[in-house]
Amino acid sequence: MSLRTTTDVIDLFNQAFIDADPGLLTDLIGEDCVMESVQPAPTGERVEGRVACLAWWGALVADRATQFLPQEVVVAGDRATIRWRYRFGDGPADWVEGVNLMRVRDGLIVEALGYSKTAGEVPLAADAGHRTESADA
């Protein structure tokens, strides 16, 4: 039996969220999987091990009050980037965009690092009066 490709694994992972079917995740998570969620800032919650990652993602998939929508997937060898939109309410501003950086080994997800656009105010260098000087200055 041939192993699933990174594309196969990520497609099934995303399908679990689209179909709200946590059962699709069962055979996708490696024993040594490490996942970091987008919250709490600045580093996110770290979840380690197959059982813990499966429970975390399973709860998110099963939550009918939210919706995770993959926007774009880029696969490069054993790595994949999923650009997504996550809706957490009915209001026009009740959503956030982000990415997951995934790694697949032997047909199983072994790493998933989540990053999102922040819903709060983050001071930007331009707002603080800072300016990047060019090397020629």
N, C-alpha and C positions, 0 to 999 in steps of 0.2 A: 504494500500500500504506500502510495506516495504522500509526502507531507503536503499540507496546504501551504500555498504561497503567502507572502505577506499581504498581497492584494486580497486573496481569499479570506484571510483572517479578519482584516480590517473591514471588508464588505459585510461579513457576518456580524461583526461587532456593531457597526452602524445600523444594520438591519434590525438588531435587537431593540435599539432605541426608536427607530421609525415605526416598527410594529408593536412597540410596548410589550415585548415578549422576553422576559428575563431568561427563559429556558434556552434561548439561542446562545447565551453566554457560557453555558455549562462546560463545554469542551474547548473553550478559547483561552483560558487563563492558566499560565504556568504556575507551578508550585512556588517558585521564587519571585513571583510578580511583585513589583513595587509601583504604587500609584501615588501621585501627588495631586490633590484637587486644587481648584483655583482659590479656595478660601480656607482658612482666614489668611488675609494678607499679613505679612509679605510672602511667606513661603508656602502656604497651603497646608492642608492636613495630609500627613503621610500615612499610607495604608500599606501593610506588608503581608505577603503570603496569599496564596490562591483563595483560601476560604474567606479571608477578610476583604480582598478585592472583589470577589464574586458577590459577597453580601452588600458591599457599598454600591457597586454598579447595579446590582439587581434591584435594590431599593429605589435608585434613581429611575431605572427603566419602568418600574411598576407604578411610580408616582404619576397618576393621571392629571394632577394639577399643574404639571410642568411638561415642557416639550423640548427635546434636544433634536436639532435639525442639522445634519451634516451639510455643509455648503460646497466643500471641495476637498478632495483627497489627493495627496501626492505621495507616491511610493518610490523609495530609492533603496533597493536591496532589502535589508532587514529592518529598515526604518520607514515610518509613514508619518505624515503630517495631516491632521484632520482639522480643517477650518470649519467652525460650527457657529450656530446661533442657538442660544438657550432661552426659552420663554418661560418665565416663572409667575406670570399673572395675566390678567385680561386687559390691563391698561396699555396705552400706546408706548409707554416707556418701560414696560415690564419685561425687558429682555436685555441680553448682553451677548457680545460676540467674543470668540476666543479661538484658541488652537489647542490641540493635544499633540504632543510629540510621543510617538509610539515606537516600541521596538519589539520585534517578533523573533523568537528563536524556536526552531524545531516545530513550527506550526502553532505556537502558543504566544500569547502576549506576555512579555516579561517586564515591560516598563511602559508607563503612561504618565507623562508629565503635563498637567493642565495649566494653561495661562489664559487670562481674559483681560479685556478692556475693563478698567476700573470704574465702578459706579460712583465714586466719590471724587473729590477734587484732589488732584495731584499737581503740585506746582511745577510748571515747566520752566526750563532755563530762560526762555524768552520772556516769560511773565515776571521773572525775578530780576530782570535787568542784566542777566548774564549774556555774554556774546561769545561765540566761538571765533577765535582769531585764526586766520589762515597762516600757513607756514611761511608765506611770503611777507607777512606784516612786520 
